[in-house]
Amino acid sequence: MSIRTSDRTPTTPDVGEGRTGPAVATARGLVKTYGAGDTAVHALAGIDVDFTRGELTAIMGPSGSGKSTLMHCMAGLDTPTSGSVVVDGEDVGRMNQRQLTRLRRTRLGFIFQAFNLVPTLTAAENITLPLDIARRPVDRAQFDAVVDAVGLRDRLNHRPSELSGGQQQRVACARALVSQPAVVFADEPTGNLDSRSAREVLGFLRRSVDELGQTVVMVTHDPTAASYAHRVLFLADGRLVGEITDPTPDAVLGALRSLGADDVRGDHHVEVRTAAVTAGTDL
Amino acid sequence: MGRVALRGIRAHLVRFLLSVLAVTLGVAFVAGTFSLRTMLSSTFSGIIDSAMVGDAYVRGSEPASTGGPNGTQVGEVRTTISTDLARAVDAVPGVRMALPDISGPIVLVGADGTAVTSTQAPSFATALYPQDDTIRISAGRAPHGPGEIAIESATLAASGLRVGDRTTVVVGGALRTVTVVGEVAMGAPMAGATITFVDVATATAAYAPDGQVPTITVLGEPGISERTLVDRISPVVGATAEVVTGDTMRAESRASIETMLGFVTTFLMIFAAISLFVGAFIIANTFTMSVRQRMREFALLRAVGASPVQVFASILTQAAVVGLLGSALGIGAGLGLVSMLRVLFERMGMDLSGSIPLDPSTVVISLVVGTVVSIAAAAIPARRAALTPPVEAMRDDVVVHERSLRVRALLGGVLVVGGLASLAVAVTDAAADGSALIGVAAIGLVVGMLLLAPVIARSVLGVLAAVFVAAVKPLGRLARGNVTRNPRRTASTAGALMIGMALVGAASTLAASTQASTRTVVANEMRADFLIQSATGAVPSGAVAAIDGLASVSHADALSYASALVTTGGATPTSADSTTLVGAPAAAFGRSLEVSTVAGSLDSLRSGDVAVQKTAAKDHGWTVGDVLTFTTDTGVTTATVGAVIDSKALGVPVVVPDSLAARLVPTSKQQVDTVFVTPAPGVTAEQLRADLVGAAKPYVVLSVLDQKDFASQLADQVNQVLVILYALLGLSVVIAILGIVNTLALSVIERTREIGLMRAVGLGRLQLAGIITIESVLTALFGTAVGVTIGVVLASALPTVLADTGLTTLVIPWTQLAWMLVLAAAVGVLAALWPASRAARLPVLDAVAYD
């Protein structure tokens, strides 16, 4: 954990309260309900949260706690049932599809757990894809900085199928950062990686915050991954139930235990594998 | 396993829908063709049964060539017999009456002042015997004298005339004003034939002035069998005639009609087969993609104990269901198609028999064909699915290993090279059988290119995509990536279009070349200023005389067609020696027609010699000075070959002077095909045309053409054939478009996550639709470009190979071909509409989370 810096602004420990730093993304009274009546599931049961500019924030919680839903609502991928979301000064809740597309194109970056790259494009083309789609010129300096930071200089002309899982995920990171978005949302970015590759990716995400001044919001199951963050938010049953700053893996694990969710890490892979097989039968 | 297969179809009905539709269209063509054949067959059977009611028939005992087609006979042409025989037959005990069949062509002018005609059906007049009780006059009375006619009911309705009306007919080459005095009911739909009845004297004067008729219909007394009747009559007819039972005669007529319908059926079946073949591509693609997506499901089935054979069978079961469903719908669609055709024919004045027939055999054949095609198309993907090890499919990211294209490349390369080689031989080696070689080349090129298509797809698509890559960034590049990532799939999608487009390319090149060649022939060989032709194929002799008599006409040279059995060296003539002749005035050469002479001189025609075509001379070994023997039903004549000519305009083997033609064929049977007209000195073209039109007008069916009109009329005929061909190919193109829709729709499902990803990083809906549209256009362009190229290459060889038949000039219709590409692009856009809008509607989050 040598990367971590300790001379940062102290943060208030109050859960749900606004932080002192400038917030790049804010949610107020966020509710997301699936279904209706007796079968209604409250994925988000009223959340107030601020994500600070220039920080790496991790969101943790057991399966079904609503952490992915929170991120999807923040990123404009999902529409909240009620409440407001403001990203980079813009009210996401009031946007139509066209505006949401533009928001994603210009202000947001995404890193998914898997399937981050377009298989027909080279690594370089994948990195500049958001800029190409937006028909914006590529800032060569930024491109070079990002490429060097992820260490992919010699892999730029390879296709995704010719890259390892870790390299693919680093390409995805580079793609998310090349357009210098206001926020990068990462959904289990290391979920499919071995521990070494995971370390590389997490290290890069942290450096992008510390050295390039990016803002990253990351959903994760993994306490080690969460320990790379400046701040960790804990969700359970659709509510924000805890928060620690400058975490260590042990502190995160302790916090999870205290939430009664110590099984999170163990069942992660089982869950994914089962999903894969059952999904296959459904095709 | 069966249940899994059926549930699989029910759960993904949309995915199989287009496959079902493809089978439906192909089978509709098959069922429609069979049903059309049955309908036509029963219509013509009805005609035979109601028009040939004799108990026995007397006819000539020898096969013969007769003076040109008169449209009223089916079956073998025989020598004629004398009407006098009827009297002798009539005297035989048991014979109620013996009626010579006297009939011939007629032009009937309808109420609107134009000739009553319907498409290709014949127009003829026949003698109505007052004592003939087999013919029912439903209104008015039988005609008496040259000024009266009776008309068959359907003809009467088509003509707009009514009993009591006065109208004009052209009989025996003369214009005649007549009164319609009766309506005759035939008791069956006559398929649009124009049938007029005249009295015996009029018919004899016009069609049997020499007392010769093809047949005599014999009606027996009640209770006497046909066989007995034949046995009793046979001794009195002599050696030149024979007697057959009515059943035999009807069976022979039916058989010859079945043969003709057989050709039509075979012709249509070729296009049905093309459609089914193209449909098979869609089915194969659907199953390949569905299998690819369901690898995990198969792995699960294998893991719980299913054998590869069971997996294989479960996929084939799905294919069989698709095939059966599609075939069943196809049979219905085929019947619908035929019903529509029948209405269309009726509009054109061609009545066909009542019900739309559906034989059990049509149903069975259609079902079997549709199902077998589906199962065969699904067999390869099914086999691959069955052989995939469960472990491999259980992995998170299923990587379906694309098999190497090397075998395909090799096999395709060999076939294409072989095809090109046989094409080269066909073009360069005059001694080789060019047509057969081109057939071999066609099969080699088409099959070879279908195999090679995935190999060349990447580079060809790269070239085609260059425009899009440069013009619409970054959509063009993304689309190019998508169409080239699975060249096998793109190639087989485009392959469906390729087949139809190869035929379109060949047909349009052939048509353009034919038109250009015709224009060259007309320009080179026609010297007359005008020519006159008839819509019925025969210019009435009265019209020829009228034109010849015009003051503004210097010469009117009539060309008449006839046929004779032509032999040399005293060989016994057989029907295989039947040869088409053109009779022309010897003086016509040089003033009306410019014909190049290979040997001898055309002047010899003035002294009664004949000229033979270069190709015929080669085939039969005829040279100048040989004596040819002409056998017709008027007797045997000989003439010397005076010249060997090379004429594309006179596309017949033998040209005889009109003096000889008159001896070979009785004047009443001569059919003047064309009259060439040269103006008198000082007469302008406009004046001459006005005079000619005036002289031709009363005959209703004549048209006056100058060289340009004539060439464009011939070009129109080519275009008509082309339109029919395009219409028949249209179905295979429609199926190919469905194939593109199918592939795109399935690949959108397959790429759901990728689409979700791109949408998440900011791809707009229109941009996404744009990518899919470009993919579609590229696929369509690929198929069209390759297909049209194959077609044009093949058709380019034809003018060299078929130069002897008059196809001399090669014209590649670049503009038309360019339009084909434009059309392909439009087709691509059309095919993308549904898949693109489907993709654009995918919610981003669902797509990202899709597994």
Boltz contact constraints between the chains, C-beta under 6 A:
constraints:
  - contact:
      token1: [A, 72]
      token2: [B, 845]
      max_distance: 6.0
  - contact:
      token1: [A, 77]
      token2: [B, 844]
      max_distance: 6.0
  - contact:
      token1: [A, 77]
      token2: [B, 845]
      max_distance: 6.0
  - contact:
      token1: [A, 78]
      token2: [B, 845]
      max_distance: 6.0
  - contact:
      token1: [A, 101]
      token2: [B, 764]
      max_distance: 6.0
  - contact:
      token1: [A, 104]
      token2: [B, 762]
      max_distance: 6.0
  - contact:
      token1: [A, 105]
      token2: [B, 762]
      max_distance: 6.0
  - contact:
      token1: [A, 110]
      token2: [B, 760]
      max_distance: 6.0
  - contact:
      token1: [A, 110]
      token2: [B, 761]
      max_distance: 6.0
  - contact:
      token1: [A, 115]
      token2: [B, 753]
      max_distance: 6.0
  - contact:
      token1: [A, 118]
      token2: [B, 754]
      max_distance: 6.0
  - contact:
      token1: [A, 120]
      token2: [B, 481]
      max_distance: 6.0
  - contact:
      token1: [A, 120]
      token2: [B, 485]
      max_distance: 6.0
  - contact:
      token1: [A, 130]
      token2: [B, 761]
      max_distance: 6.0
  - contact:
      token1: [A, 130]
      token2: [B, 762]
      max_distance: 6.0
  - contact:
      token1: [A, 132]
      token2: [B, 474]
      max_distance: 6.0
  - contact:
      token1: [A, 133]
      token2: [B, 762]
      max_distance: 6.0
  - contact:
      token1: [A, 133]
      token2: [B, 763]
      max_distance: 6.0
  - contact:
      token1: [A, 134]
      token2: [B, 762]
      max_distance: 6.0
  - contact:
      token1: [A, 276]
      token2: [B, 396]
      max_distance: 6.0
  - contact:
      token1: [A, 279]
      token2: [B, 851]
      max_distance: 6.0
  - contact:
      token1: [A, 280]
      token2: [B, 296]
      max_distance: 6.0
  - contact:
      token1: [A, 280]
      token2: [B, 297]
      max_distance: 6.0
  - contact:
      token1: [A, 281]
      token2: [B, 297]
      max_distance: 6.0
  - contact:
      token1: [A, 281]
      token2: [B, 300]
      max_distance: 6.0
  - contact:
      token1: [A, 283]
      token2: [B, 293]
      max_distance: 6.0
  - contact:
      token1: [A, 283]
      token2: [B, 294]
      max_distance: 6.0
